[in-house]
Amino acid sequence: MTPVTPDRDLLHRLVHLNDHDSFGMLVHRYATTVYAIAYGILLDRARAEDAVEEAFLEARRTAPDFDPQRSTVATWLRQLARIRAQRLLQNS
């Protein structure tokens, strides 16, 4: 059985080694959760998909600023999803 790479290690590889495969692994790991949060707020598939895309783009852009002392990667990604979905809801 292949060991699972911890989220923090994947984010570290993304930031310090520009390892896009690591980011892809995070997206694969959290896409369903992020989508569920966005859909729960927006109640619209297309808009939820937009929120997911925006949340992961924001995660990629702000990955160097992530502070593992303040939250886990999972919590950070869920929060980005909530923020993006709420902004889309407000702008509708």
PyMOL commands that set and color helices and strands:
alter all, ss='L'
color gray80, all
select helices_A, chain A and resi 7-17+20-42+45-65+73-90
alter helices_A, ss='H'
color red, helices_A
deselect
rebuild
show_as cartoon
